[in-house]
Amino acid sequence: MVEIIIKTDVPSEFKERFELVLANLMKSLIKELELSVAKEIASKSKFTEKDVEELSNKVKLSMNSDLLNKGLI
Amino acid sequence: MEVVLDANVLFKTLISSGEILEIIFNDKLQLLAPLKLKQEFLNNKQEILSKSKLSEEDFNLLSSLIFSKIKFIPLDKYKGSLSKAKQLLKEHTKDEDFIALCLSKEIPLWTYESGLFKTGFAISTKQLSEKLAKELS
């Protein structure tokens, strides 16, 4: 993680309100940024429906085998 | 709203044109999944990289963004529901972790596995999307 510091001047009587609005704005901005990065990466993927089915089945069978080995099912 | 995320939904993020990612990033939704799913997903990293043709850097970033939206639950927290899940599932013997977590939290499973809809615990992407839209309105 890196820290970005933005400095600005606001009237002192608006300080608390400004901080609240800025916090909400930053939260929303970060969410939009994360989503757009995720979409951009996913759009480059060559994964197929067949791959999804094969790998999710493989993962689930391994999880099931783990439960069997632990004697939980 | 809380739902358990099935493995097939997690893998579908790798072919998502946006709909699944939009839901995953929706603030109104809390996603839960067995901790083992995260471990298994990462155990298959090389196969995912080979099939998706994504760079390792892209894969690491995408998985970390998606994982940050999921609360991973250790087996100890839901193992008490495993036997009931097994009874419910009958022939779907590979889904015990997911259904046991649903049972322990009394929440649905977001899945693409058609057979799981018979258990009464499954919710489709379309149904989930509609529920979230109603919560917003």
Backbone of each chain as ProteinMPNN parsed JSONL, in Angstrom:
{"seq_chain_A": "MVEIIIKTDVPSEFKERFELVLANLMKSLIKELELSVAKEIASKSKFTEKDVEELSNKVKLSMNSDLLNKGLI", "coords_chain_A": {"N_chain_A": [[0.838, -1.201, 0.0], [0.45, 2.265, -0.738], [0.699, 5.664, 0.389], [-1.257, 8.479, -0.344], [-1.122, 11.894, -0.152], [-3.301, 14.596, -0.039], [-3.456, 18.042, -0.067], [-5.477, 20.722, 1.008], [-7.197, 23.902, 1.295], [-9.738, 24.767, 3.516], [-12.594, 26.548, 4.844], [-12.48, 26.927, 8.354], [-14.833, 26.398, 9.788], [-16.132, 24.565, 8.239], [-14.729, 22.272, 8.43], [-15.285, 19.655, 9.68], [-17.558, 18.783, 8.276], [-16.58, 18.792, 5.699], [-14.587, 16.831, 5.881], [-16.142, 14.574, 6.29], [-17.686, 14.438, 3.921], [-15.615, 14.174, 2.099], [-14.497, 11.728, 2.89], [-16.573, 9.942, 2.264], [-16.691, 10.35, -0.444], [-14.157, 9.49, -1.273], [-14.299, 6.804, -0.587], [-16.229, 5.887, -2.353], [-14.973, 6.491, -4.752], [-12.694, 4.852, -4.648], [-13.919, 2.354, -4.692], [-15.082, 2.372, -7.273], [-12.765, 2.568, -8.79], [-11.433, 0.178, -8.135], [-13.284, -1.666, -9.151], [-13.251, -1.034, -11.884], [-10.626, -1.7, -12.549], [-10.653, -4.454, -12.002], [-12.54, -5.304, -13.922], [-11.205, -4.63, -16.269], [-8.966, -6.335, -16.179], [-10.274, -8.848, -16.162], [-11.41, -8.77, -18.68], [-9.31, -9.346, -20.319], [-8.871, -11.979, -20.01], [-8.618, -15.362, -21.14], [-10.065, -17.429, -20.308], [-12.522, -20.052, -20.33], [-16.025, -21.152, -20.432], [-15.964, -23.885, -20.141], [-13.527, -24.222, -18.824], [-14.186, -23.002, -16.417], [-16.1, -24.775, -15.405], [-14.594, -27.152, -15.221], [-12.464, -26.459, -13.455], [-13.838, -25.53, -11.174], [-15.169, -27.833, -10.407], [-12.981, -29.481, -9.883], [-11.815, -28.154, -7.692], [-13.918, -28.331, -5.85], [-14.101, -31.114, -5.52], [-11.669, -31.623, -4.334], [-11.992, -30.231, -1.951], [-14.045, -31.715, -0.849], [-12.774, -34.178, -0.586], [-10.93, -33.535, 1.354], [-12.606, -33.156, 3.551], [-13.542, -35.766, 3.861], [-11.143, -37.101, 4.44], [-10.633, -36.003, 6.917], [-12.533, -37.179, 8.343], [-14.99, -35.992, 8.653], [-17.289, -36.158, 7.182]], "CA_chain_A": [[0.0, 0.0, 0.0], [1.147, 3.553, -0.688], [-0.152, 6.72, 0.91], [-1.287, 9.696, -1.157], [-1.595, 13.019, 0.681], [-3.813, 15.745, -0.795], [-3.629, 19.179, 0.863], [-6.363, 21.76, 0.499], [-7.647, 24.867, 2.308], [-11.199, 24.911, 3.651], [-12.923, 27.371, 6.013], [-12.409, 26.075, 9.548], [-16.173, 25.965, 10.242], [-16.584, 23.459, 7.385], [-13.749, 21.177, 8.506], [-15.874, 18.336, 9.959], [-18.437, 18.411, 7.17], [-15.699, 18.534, 4.555], [-13.932, 15.536, 6.103], [-17.158, 13.529, 6.11], [-17.992, 14.357, 2.484], [-14.412, 13.676, 1.425], [-14.35, 10.299, 3.218], [-17.572, 9.211, 1.458], [-16.285, 10.489, -1.849], [-12.982, 8.64, -1.487], [-14.756, 5.41, -0.503], [-16.919, 5.613, -3.612], [-13.96, 6.569, -5.807], [-11.858, 3.65, -4.549], [-14.737, 1.218, -5.154], [-15.173, 2.469, -8.737], [-11.435, 2.288, -9.336], [-11.193, -1.269, -7.983], [-14.165, -2.379, -10.078], [-12.809, -0.843, -13.267], [-9.392, -2.478, -12.713], [-11.057, -5.868, -12.067], [-13.186, -5.531, -15.229], [-10.179, -4.535, -17.304], [-8.175, -7.575, -16.146], [-11.14, -9.969, -16.58], [-11.662, -8.68, -20.126], [-8.139, -9.88, -21.027], [-8.778, -13.415, -19.735], [-9.041, -16.314, -22.194], [-10.762, -18.505, -19.61], [-13.785, -20.404, -20.993], [-17.05, -21.782, -19.584], [-15.477, -25.25, -19.874], [-12.497, -24.087, -17.785], [-14.881, -22.693, -15.16], [-16.716, -26.016, -14.921], [-13.548, -28.12, -14.853], [-11.716, -26.045, -12.264], [-14.676, -25.479, -9.965], [-15.378, -29.23, -9.999], [-11.71, -29.962, -9.309], [-11.68, -27.536, -6.373], [-14.941, -28.884, -4.951], [-13.748, -32.503, -5.211], [-10.552, -31.577, -3.395], [-12.551, -29.812, -0.657], [-14.808, -32.869, -0.373], [-11.8, -35.189, -0.195], [-10.359, -33.049, 2.617], [-13.588, -33.446, 4.624], [-13.539, -37.219, 4.029], [-9.878, -37.462, 5.117], [-10.707, -35.563, 8.314], [-13.62, -37.954, 8.962], [-16.094, -35.076, 9.016], [-18.516, -36.55, 6.46]], "C_chain_A": [[0.874, 1.252, 0.0], [0.162, 4.628, -0.218], [-0.082, 7.931, -0.02], [-1.847, 10.816, -0.272], [-2.036, 14.167, -0.219], [-4.037, 16.882, 0.208], [-4.545, 20.22, 0.233], [-6.766, 22.7, 1.643], [-9.164, 24.911, 2.326], [-11.478, 25.813, 4.848], [-13.027, 26.478, 7.254], [-13.78, 25.573, 9.999], [-16.741, 24.802, 9.417], [-15.733, 22.194, 7.551], [-14.396, 19.796, 8.676], [-16.754, 17.86, 8.812], [-17.609, 18.037, 5.929], [-15.056, 17.148, 4.679], [-14.903, 14.381, 5.846], [-17.473, 13.315, 4.629], [-16.806, 13.748, 1.73], [-14.226, 12.171, 1.668], [-15.318, 9.467, 2.373], [-17.182, 9.197, -0.013], [-15.119, 9.548, -2.177], [-13.372, 7.161, -1.485], [-15.384, 4.998, -1.832], [-15.922, 5.571, -4.784], [-13.092, 5.312, -5.838], [-12.62, 2.431, -5.065], [-14.824, 1.211, -6.683], [-13.849, 2.122, -9.412], [-11.132, 0.791, -9.287], [-12.017, -2.06, -8.996], [-13.671, -2.226, -11.515], [-11.511, -1.609, -13.543], [-9.736, -3.965, -12.86], [-11.676, -6.19, -13.43], [-12.15, -5.537, -16.354], [-9.342, -5.82, -17.359], [-9.023, -8.743, -16.667], [-11.368, -9.958, -18.091], [-10.495, -9.256, -20.944], [-8.059, -11.406, -20.916], [-9.314, -14.271, -20.876], [-9.75, -17.522, -21.577], [-12.106, -18.774, -20.299], [-14.775, -20.994, -19.98], [-16.601, -23.189, -19.183], [-14.411, -25.219, -18.765], [-13.134, -23.842, -16.42], [-15.435, -23.979, -14.558], [-15.652, -27.002, -14.421], [-12.848, -27.726, -13.55], [-12.579, -25.96, -11.013], [-14.986, -26.888, -9.478], [-14.142, -29.791, -9.317], [-11.541, -29.449, -7.868], [-12.674, -28.148, -5.385], [-14.617, -30.333, -4.567], [-12.608, -32.558, -4.206], [-11.044, -31.182, -1.994], [-13.301, -30.977, -0.013], [-13.86, -33.961, 0.154], [-11.157, -34.819, 1.154], [-11.296, -33.358, 3.795], [-13.616, -34.946, 4.921], [-12.301, -37.664, 4.811], [-9.898, -37.08, 6.597], [-11.806, -36.306, 9.069], [-14.811, -37.104, 9.346], [-17.393, -35.373, 8.253], [-18.475, -38.05, 6.162]], "O_chain_A": [[1.913, 1.292, 0.659], [-1.048, 4.506, -0.407], [0.998, 8.355, -0.429], [-2.934, 10.68, 0.289], [-1.267, 14.654, -1.048], [-4.727, 16.703, 1.212], [-4.398, 20.555, -0.942], [-6.682, 22.332, 2.815], [-9.803, 25.072, 1.286], [-10.678, 25.846, 5.783], [-13.604, 25.393, 7.193], [-13.896, 24.466, 10.526], [-17.695, 24.142, 9.828], [-15.979, 21.178, 6.9], [-14.1, 18.873, 7.916], [-16.71, 16.694, 8.421], [-17.922, 17.081, 5.218], [-14.99, 16.393, 3.71], [-14.54, 13.357, 5.267], [-17.522, 12.185, 4.143], [-16.98, 12.916, 0.839], [-13.845, 11.433, 0.759], [-14.945, 8.426, 1.833], [-17.321, 8.196, -0.716], [-15.103, 8.897, -3.222], [-12.851, 6.368, -2.269], [-15.114, 3.92, -2.363], [-16.023, 4.73, -5.678], [-12.793, 4.775, -6.904], [-12.067, 1.588, -5.772], [-14.658, 0.166, -7.312], [-13.815, 1.473, -10.458], [-10.645, 0.21, -10.257], [-11.522, -3.0, -9.618], [-13.676, -3.193, -12.277], [-11.315, -2.112, -14.649], [-9.19, -4.653, -13.723], [-11.373, -7.226, -14.022], [-12.22, -6.354, -17.273], [-9.046, -6.331, -18.439], [-8.567, -9.529, -17.498], [-11.502, -11.013, -18.71], [-10.663, -9.61, -22.111], [-7.286, -12.049, -21.627], [-10.328, -13.946, -21.494], [-9.999, -18.517, -22.257], [-12.753, -17.849, -20.791], [-14.421, -21.293, -18.84], [-16.82, -23.63, -18.055], [-14.396, -26.078, -17.883], [-12.698, -24.386, -15.406], [-15.268, -24.246, -13.367], [-15.787, -27.6, -13.354], [-12.664, -28.553, -12.657], [-12.119, -26.277, -9.916], [-15.06, -27.123, -8.272], [-14.236, -30.487, -8.305], [-11.178, -30.198, -6.961], [-12.329, -28.445, -4.241], [-14.833, -30.734, -3.424], [-12.578, -33.427, -3.334], [-10.582, -31.719, -0.987], [-13.213, -31.201, 1.194], [-14.111, -34.577, 1.189], [-10.88, -35.689, 1.98], [-10.857, -33.76, 4.873], [-13.702, -35.354, 6.079], [-12.39, -38.489, 5.72], [-9.27, -37.737, 7.427], [-11.997, -36.102, 10.267], [-15.559, -37.45, 10.26], [-18.463, -34.897, 8.632], [-19.407, -38.587, 5.563]]}, "seq_chain_B": "MEVVLDANVLFKTLISSGEILEIIFNDKLQLLAPLKLKQEFLNNKQEILSKSKLSEEDFNLLSSLIFSKIKFIPLDKYKGSLSKAKQLLKEHTKDEDFIALCLSKEIPLWTYESGLFKTGFAISTKQLSEKLAKELS", "coords_chain_B": {"N_chain_B": [[-27.426, -7.633, 2.67], [-26.63, -11.109, 2.864], [-24.752, -13.691, 1.284], [-23.574, -16.986, 0.44], [-20.748, -17.699, -1.488], [-20.395, -19.652, -4.332], [-17.931, -21.979, -5.693], [-18.019, -22.038, -8.475], [-18.942, -19.495, -9.149], [-16.878, -17.89, -8.277], [-14.831, -18.694, -10.051], [-16.041, -17.887, -12.385], [-15.648, -15.18, -12.413], [-13.412, -14.823, -13.834], [-14.163, -14.842, -16.434], [-15.925, -12.943, -16.622], [-18.063, -10.531, -18.038], [-18.704, -8.371, -16.731], [-21.099, -8.311, -15.211], [-21.068, -10.159, -13.004], [-18.88, -9.22, -11.566], [-19.798, -6.646, -10.967], [-21.803, -7.268, -9.142], [-20.321, -8.528, -7.129], [-18.835, -6.356, -6.217], [-20.776, -4.813, -5.094], [-21.883, -2.781, -2.526], [-24.024, -3.401, -0.922], [-24.015, -6.034, -0.535], [-22.862, -8.812, 1.32], [-20.41, -11.09, 0.999], [-19.764, -14.486, 1.68], [-17.538, -17.251, 2.134], [-16.208, -20.617, 2.202], [-13.081, -20.892, 3.867], [-11.325, -22.679, 2.8], [-11.843, -22.608, 0.086], [-10.537, -20.356, -0.9], [-7.89, -21.146, -0.468], [-7.751, -23.39, -2.152], [-8.277, -22.229, -4.64], [-6.008, -20.639, -4.961], [-4.118, -22.664, -4.911], [-4.418, -23.695, -7.407], [-3.334, -21.899, -9.098], [-1.321, -21.914, -11.152], [-2.511, -23.46, -13.193], [-4.739, -21.875, -13.731], [-3.478, -19.569, -14.64], [-2.287, -20.589, -16.946], [-4.522, -21.336, -18.484], [-6.07, -18.993, -18.608], [-4.38, -17.164, -19.684], [-3.579, -14.885, -18.467], [-1.331, -12.427, -17.079], [0.923, -13.036, -14.352], [0.997, -10.923, -12.616], [-1.407, -9.537, -13.189], [-3.231, -11.542, -12.493], [-2.696, -11.811, -9.727], [-3.45, -9.277, -8.833], [-6.18, -9.134, -9.587], [-7.243, -11.341, -8.149], [-6.669, -10.511, -5.543], [-8.233, -8.199, -5.332], [-10.805, -9.271, -5.609], [-10.866, -11.137, -3.486], [-10.779, -9.347, -1.386], [-13.357, -8.6, -1.093], [-14.678, -10.684, -0.037], [-15.675, -12.568, 2.785], [-13.868, -14.908, 4.332], [-14.541, -18.008, 5.76], [-13.482, -20.081, 8.392], [-13.357, -23.69, 8.592], [-14.0, -24.721, 11.148], [-16.032, -23.059, 12.044], [-18.353, -23.856, 10.802], [-18.53, -26.595, 10.765], [-20.228, -28.11, 12.302], [-22.567, -28.23, 10.883], [-22.2, -29.934, 8.816], [-23.077, -32.658, 8.626], [-25.83, -32.429, 8.34], [-25.89, -31.039, 5.957], [-24.875, -32.946, 4.224], [-26.933, -34.84, 4.286], [-28.971, -33.352, 3.078], [-27.924, -32.926, 0.541], [-27.561, -35.363, -0.822], [-26.987, -36.814, -3.804], [-25.246, -34.81, -4.661], [-22.44, -34.777, -3.732], [-20.144, -33.194, -3.527], [-20.516, -30.689, -2.52], [-20.668, -30.099, 0.167], [-19.248, -28.362, 1.963], [-20.081, -25.786, 1.177], [-22.909, -25.824, 1.418], [-23.142, -26.459, 4.11], [-22.08, -24.177, 5.274], [-23.998, -22.342, 4.439], [-26.196, -23.367, 5.86], [-25.345, -22.985, 8.507], [-25.297, -20.232, 8.696], [-27.738, -19.54, 7.817], [-28.324, -18.531, 5.235], [-28.552, -17.906, 1.626], [-27.033, -19.742, -1.201], [-25.042, -18.493, -3.678], [-24.943, -19.53, -6.843], [-24.104, -21.461, -9.849], [-24.776, -24.018, -10.177], [-27.048, -26.148, -11.28], [-28.344, -28.35, -10.082], [-28.306, -27.785, -7.387], [-30.377, -26.108, -6.839], [-32.545, -27.529, -6.086], [-32.212, -27.957, -3.395], [-33.149, -25.789, -2.127], [-31.589, -23.822, -1.182], [-30.222, -22.374, -3.053], [-29.381, -19.464, -4.995], [-29.758, -17.644, -7.955], [-27.699, -15.744, -10.283], [-29.277, -13.875, -11.587], [-31.538, -13.7, -9.884], [-30.295, -12.743, -7.568], [-29.259, -10.326, -8.444], [-31.65, -8.972, -8.984], [-32.749, -8.833, -6.385], [-30.866, -7.187, -5.116], [-31.185, -4.866, -6.571], [-33.759, -4.171, -5.806], [-33.308, -3.6, -3.123], [-31.89, -1.276, -3.368], [-33.745, 0.461, -4.398]], "CA_chain_B": [[-27.77, -9.01, 2.336], [-25.481, -12.023, 2.892], [-24.842, -14.948, 0.537], [-22.342, -17.77, 0.313], [-20.287, -17.703, -2.883], [-19.979, -20.972, -4.807], [-16.671, -22.005, -6.442], [-18.229, -21.716, -9.896], [-19.076, -18.036, -9.292], [-15.525, -17.335, -8.145], [-14.113, -18.923, -11.317], [-16.699, -17.115, -13.454], [-15.124, -13.806, -12.445], [-12.334, -14.809, -14.825], [-14.713, -14.668, -17.783], [-17.027, -12.003, -16.453], [-18.092, -9.327, -18.876], [-18.986, -7.263, -15.833], [-22.255, -8.496, -14.32], [-20.69, -10.818, -11.742], [-18.005, -8.296, -10.827], [-20.656, -5.559, -10.452], [-22.484, -7.795, -7.944], [-19.297, -8.737, -6.087], [-18.408, -5.052, -5.689], [-21.936, -4.081, -4.568], [-21.752, -2.559, -1.08], [-25.182, -3.94, -0.197], [-23.864, -7.483, -0.444], [-21.735, -9.385, 2.065], [-20.135, -12.432, 0.483], [-19.047, -15.4, 2.57], [-17.114, -18.484, 1.457], [-15.3, -21.418, 3.039], [-11.671, -20.49, 3.756], [-10.66, -23.679, 1.944], [-12.023, -22.226, -1.321], [-9.441, -19.427, -1.219], [-6.651, -21.942, -0.542], [-7.812, -24.243, -3.354], [-8.173, -21.33, -5.799], [-4.596, -20.271, -5.096], [-3.368, -23.897, -5.224], [-4.574, -23.948, -8.849], [-2.893, -20.67, -9.772], [-0.588, -22.181, -12.412], [-3.481, -23.908, -14.205], [-5.556, -20.701, -14.076], [-2.627, -18.702, -15.471], [-2.103, -21.233, -18.245], [-5.773, -21.305, -19.26], [-6.596, -17.634, -18.8], [-3.342, -16.376, -20.363], [-3.339, -13.624, -17.737], [-0.006, -12.35, -16.477], [0.872, -13.316, -12.916], [0.705, -9.638, -11.952], [-2.849, -9.302, -13.339], [-3.948, -12.54, -11.695], [-2.547, -11.468, -8.307], [-4.239, -8.078, -8.547], [-7.608, -9.476, -9.674], [-7.656, -12.18, -7.023], [-6.657, -9.761, -4.276], [-9.407, -7.305, -5.337], [-12.007, -10.088, -5.366], [-10.789, -11.683, -2.121], [-11.036, -8.292, -0.401], [-14.809, -8.445, -0.98], [-15.235, -11.939, 0.496], [-15.285, -12.936, 4.146], [-13.594, -16.339, 4.298], [-14.909, -18.592, 7.049], [-12.793, -21.353, 8.648], [-14.195, -24.888, 8.731], [-14.47, -24.866, 12.537], [-17.222, -22.24, 12.285], [-19.575, -24.443, 10.23], [-18.438, -28.061, 10.646], [-21.392, -28.683, 12.978], [-23.687, -28.342, 9.935], [-21.8, -30.795, 7.69], [-23.883, -33.879, 8.472], [-27.14, -32.013, 7.797], [-25.646, -30.681, 4.551], [-24.715, -34.22, 3.497], [-28.293, -35.412, 4.141], [-29.707, -32.524, 2.108], [-27.33, -32.957, -0.798], [-27.671, -36.705, -1.433], [-26.018, -37.131, -4.877], [-24.284, -33.707, -4.878], [-21.557, -34.973, -2.58], [-18.97, -32.316, -3.465], [-20.905, -29.326, -2.141], [-20.97, -30.049, 1.604], [-18.7, -27.154, 2.607], [-20.879, -24.606, 0.828], [-24.254, -25.92, 2.01], [-22.994, -26.397, 5.575], [-21.911, -22.758, 5.622], [-25.336, -21.744, 4.271], [-27.039, -23.811, 6.977], [-24.896, -22.378, 9.77], [-25.589, -18.793, 8.688], [-29.117, -19.394, 7.324], [-28.288, -17.634, 4.068], [-28.503, -18.696, 0.389], [-25.784, -19.987, -1.924], [-25.006, -17.921, -5.04], [-24.341, -20.627, -7.602], [-24.543, -21.809, -11.208], [-24.986, -25.474, -10.184], [-28.514, -26.287, -11.379], [-28.83, -29.371, -9.15], [-28.397, -27.249, -6.021], [-31.615, -25.34, -6.67], [-33.504, -28.438, -5.428], [-32.017, -27.924, -1.942], [-33.848, -24.611, -1.589], [-30.608, -22.848, -0.69], [-29.519, -21.685, -4.133], [-29.888, -18.22, -5.591], [-29.062, -17.422, -9.226], [-27.164, -14.386, -10.488], [-30.41, -13.013, -11.946], [-32.326, -13.467, -8.672], [-29.5, -11.918, -6.659], [-29.21, -8.998, -9.035], [-32.977, -8.348, -8.779], [-32.89, -8.526, -4.955], [-30.019, -6.038, -4.804], [-31.803, -3.688, -7.199], [-34.901, -3.81, -4.956], [-32.771, -2.987, -1.899], [-31.444, 0.086, -3.694], [-34.868, 1.362, -4.742]], "C_chain_B": [[-26.5, -9.874, 2.313], [-25.753, -13.249, 2.022], [-23.496, -15.664, 0.607], [-22.015, -17.844, -1.178], [-19.822, -19.107, -3.268], [-18.665, -20.856, -5.597], [-16.885, -21.595, -7.901], [-18.416, -20.211, -10.132], [-17.696, -17.382, -9.213], [-14.743, -17.503, -9.457], [-14.735, -18.136, -12.473], [-16.21, -15.67, -13.513], [-14.021, -13.684, -13.501], [-12.842, -14.734, -16.262], [-15.823, -13.621, -17.759], [-16.939, -10.827, -17.408], [-18.479, -8.132, -18.003], [-20.075, -7.532, -14.821], [-21.869, -9.099, -12.964], [-19.81, -9.893, -10.902], [-18.805, -7.141, -10.228], [-21.336, -6.021, -9.161], [-21.477, -7.953, -6.808], [-18.881, -7.418, -5.425], [-19.571, -4.22, -5.138], [-21.846, -3.989, -3.035], [-22.892, -3.162, -0.267], [-25.045, -5.438, 0.062], [-22.652, -7.867, 0.396], [-21.559, -10.824, 1.585], [-19.345, -13.242, 1.504], [-18.632, -16.627, 1.76], [-16.234, -19.286, 2.406], [-13.852, -20.978, 2.806], [-10.907, -21.418, 2.795], [-10.778, -23.314, 0.456], [-10.886, -21.294, -1.767], [-8.128, -20.2, -1.396], [-6.616, -22.769, -1.819], [-7.667, -23.403, -4.63], [-6.701, -20.988, -6.043], [-3.716, -21.481, -5.397], [-3.389, -24.176, -6.723], [-4.116, -22.759, -9.693], [-2.212, -20.945, -11.117], [-1.528, -22.616, -13.536], [-4.361, -22.728, -14.656], [-4.754, -19.769, -14.996], [-2.481, -19.274, -16.873], [-3.363, -21.133, -19.108], [-6.269, -19.887, -19.543], [-5.659, -16.756, -19.632], [-3.119, -15.013, -19.701], [-1.901, -13.623, -17.224], [-0.158, -12.631, -14.982], [0.494, -12.045, -12.146], [-0.801, -9.336, -12.005], [-3.656, -10.266, -12.476], [-3.895, -12.168, -10.215], [-3.408, -10.265, -7.936], [-5.736, -8.396, -8.562], [-8.036, -10.324, -8.48], [-7.63, -11.4, -5.715], [-7.841, -8.789, -4.198], [-10.677, -8.099, -5.004], [-12.007, -10.634, -3.93], [-11.096, -10.607, -1.061], [-12.533, -8.076, -0.183], [-15.469, -9.67, -0.35], [-14.734, -12.18, 1.922], [-15.104, -14.455, 4.15], [-13.747, -16.942, 5.7], [-14.186, -19.929, 7.261], [-13.776, -22.489, 8.923], [-14.785, -25.049, 10.139], [-15.787, -24.149, 12.799], [-18.5, -22.872, 11.727], [-19.556, -25.967, 10.178], [-19.606, -28.773, 11.34], [-22.577, -28.888, 12.044], [-23.377, -29.305, 8.783], [-22.699, -32.021, 7.511], [-25.265, -33.546, 7.914], [-27.008, -31.658, 6.304], [-25.553, -31.951, 3.706], [-26.08, -34.868, 3.255], [-29.078, -34.678, 3.066], [-29.23, -32.747, 0.678], [-27.51, -34.271, -1.553], [-26.607, -36.913, -2.507], [-24.977, -36.034, -5.124], [-23.225, -33.707, -3.778], [-20.384, -33.999, -2.497], [-19.294, -30.906, -2.959], [-21.131, -29.134, -0.638], [-20.478, -28.77, 2.284], [-19.634, -25.957, 2.416], [-22.254, -24.632, 1.497], [-24.181, -25.873, 3.545], [-22.827, -24.95, 6.029], [-23.245, -22.013, 5.495], [-26.231, -22.086, 5.461], [-26.647, -23.105, 8.274], [-25.237, -20.894, 9.844], [-27.042, -18.489, 8.285], [-29.203, -18.366, 6.202], [-28.179, -18.471, 2.785], [-27.106, -18.823, -0.218], [-25.917, -19.423, -3.335], [-24.242, -18.915, -5.911], [-24.86, -20.721, -9.031], [-24.845, -23.301, -11.305], [-26.486, -25.742, -10.134], [-29.074, -27.278, -10.356], [-29.026, -28.836, -7.74], [-29.684, -26.459, -5.772], [-32.696, -26.181, -5.999], [-33.383, -28.372, -3.903], [-32.768, -26.756, -1.302], [-32.888, -23.547, -1.085], [-30.005, -21.982, -1.791], [-30.212, -20.399, -4.587], [-29.063, -17.976, -6.862], [-28.539, -15.984, -9.304], [-28.311, -13.417, -10.778], [-31.243, -12.667, -10.698], [-31.598, -12.525, -7.707], [-29.455, -10.469, -7.15], [-30.53, -8.248, -8.819], [-33.177, -7.948, -7.314], [-32.081, -7.287, -4.573], [-30.61, -4.754, -5.385], [-32.999, -3.212, -6.368], [-34.429, -3.119, -3.683], [-32.343, -1.55, -2.143], [-32.609, 1.042, -3.908], [-35.708, 1.727, -3.516]], "O_chain_B": [[-25.452, -9.454, 1.824], [-26.862, -13.783, 2.028], [-22.445, -15.054, 0.801], [-22.899, -18.03, -2.014], [-18.957, -19.681, -2.608], [-18.326, -19.786, -6.102], [-16.056, -20.902, -8.491], [-18.08, -19.71, -11.205], [-17.381, -16.458, -9.963], [-14.078, -16.573, -9.914], [-14.045, -17.765, -13.423], [-16.342, -15.009, -14.543], [-13.734, -12.594, -13.996], [-12.055, -14.581, -17.197], [-16.555, -13.437, -18.731], [-15.886, -10.209, -17.567], [-18.569, -7.007, -18.494], [-20.004, -7.047, -13.692], [-22.289, -8.612, -11.914], [-19.974, -9.795, -9.686], [-18.526, -6.705, -9.112], [-21.433, -5.257, -8.2], [-21.742, -7.563, -5.671], [-18.61, -7.374, -4.225], [-19.385, -3.064, -4.759], [-21.746, -5.005, -2.347], [-22.747, -3.404, 0.931], [-25.847, -6.033, 0.781], [-21.56, -7.327, 0.217], [-22.446, -11.662, 1.747], [-18.39, -12.753, 2.108], [-19.311, -16.994, 0.802], [-15.595, -18.728, 3.299], [-13.454, -20.723, 1.67], [-9.988, -21.002, 2.09], [-9.91, -23.672, -0.34], [-10.348, -21.431, -2.866], [-7.362, -19.954, -2.328], [-5.587, -22.845, -2.491], [-7.01, -23.823, -5.583], [-6.214, -21.039, -7.172], [-2.686, -21.351, -6.059], [-2.481, -24.82, -7.25], [-4.477, -22.641, -10.863], [-2.504, -20.277, -12.109], [-1.371, -22.2, -14.684], [-4.682, -22.61, -15.839], [-5.271, -19.252, -15.986], [-2.542, -18.545, -17.863], [-3.282, -20.879, -20.31], [-6.826, -19.623, -20.609], [-6.073, -15.749, -20.206], [-2.544, -14.107, -20.302], [-1.324, -14.679, -16.967], [-1.244, -12.479, -14.422], [-0.235, -12.097, -11.156], [-1.397, -8.933, -11.005], [-4.623, -9.88, -11.821], [-4.914, -12.203, -9.525], [-4.019, -10.232, -6.868], [-6.473, -7.983, -7.667], [-9.07, -10.06, -7.867], [-8.491, -11.61, -4.86], [-8.393, -8.576, -3.118], [-11.512, -7.652, -4.219], [-13.03, -10.593, -3.247], [-11.603, -10.915, 0.018], [-12.936, -7.445, 0.794], [-16.684, -9.689, -0.152], [-13.551, -12.021, 2.224], [-16.071, -15.2, 3.99], [-13.171, -16.46, 6.675], [-14.264, -20.813, 6.408], [-14.88, -22.268, 9.42], [-15.933, -25.465, 10.292], [-16.568, -24.56, 13.657], [-19.602, -22.487, 12.116], [-20.464, -26.575, 9.611], [-19.931, -29.911, 10.999], [-23.497, -29.638, 12.371], [-24.195, -29.474, 7.879], [-23.043, -32.383, 6.386], [-25.807, -34.299, 7.105], [-27.899, -31.943, 5.503], [-26.095, -32.011, 2.602], [-26.354, -35.377, 2.168], [-29.762, -35.293, 2.249], [-30.021, -32.757, -0.265], [-27.601, -34.282, -2.781], [-25.447, -37.162, -2.18], [-23.939, -36.296, -5.731], [-23.124, -32.762, -2.995], [-19.688, -33.979, -1.482], [-18.43, -30.029, -2.974], [-21.712, -28.134, -0.216], [-21.197, -28.167, 3.081], [-19.933, -25.221, 3.356], [-22.713, -23.637, 2.058], [-25.062, -25.31, 4.194], [-23.375, -24.55, 7.056], [-23.58, -21.17, 6.326], [-26.928, -21.227, 6.0], [-27.509, -22.681, 9.044], [-25.443, -20.357, 10.933], [-27.512, -17.356, 8.392], [-30.037, -17.46, 6.222], [-27.757, -19.626, 2.844], [-26.158, -18.141, 0.17], [-26.799, -19.827, -4.093], [-23.04, -19.113, -5.734], [-25.894, -20.152, -9.38], [-25.14, -23.802, -12.39], [-27.121, -25.587, -9.091], [-30.162, -27.065, -9.822], [-29.827, -29.376, -6.978], [-30.033, -26.177, -4.626], [-33.641, -25.647, -5.418], [-34.337, -28.691, -3.193], [-32.992, -26.737, -0.092], [-33.314, -22.492, -0.615], [-29.355, -20.976, -1.507], [-31.437, -20.275, -4.563], [-27.837, -18.086, -6.85], [-28.898, -15.13, -8.493], [-28.325, -12.289, -10.285], [-31.605, -11.51, -10.479], [-32.202, -11.633, -7.113], [-29.593, -9.525, -6.372], [-30.538, -7.055, -8.514], [-33.703, -6.873, -7.023], [-32.547, -6.444, -3.807], [-30.543, -3.692, -4.766], [-33.23, -2.011, -6.235], [-35.06, -2.171, -3.214], [-32.419, -0.707, -1.248], [-32.51, 2.242, -3.652], [-36.681, 2.471, -3.634]]}, "name": "protein", "num_of_chains": 2, "seq": "MVEIIIKTDVPSEFKERFELVLANLMKSLIKELELSVAKEIASKSKFTEKDVEELSNKVKLSMNSDLLNKGLIMEVVLDANVLFKTLISSGEILEIIFNDKLQLLAPLKLKQEFLNNKQEILSKSKLSEEDFNLLSSLIFSKIKFIPLDKYKGSLSKAKQLLKEHTKDEDFIALCLSKEIPLWTYESGLFKTGFAISTKQLSEKLAKELS"}
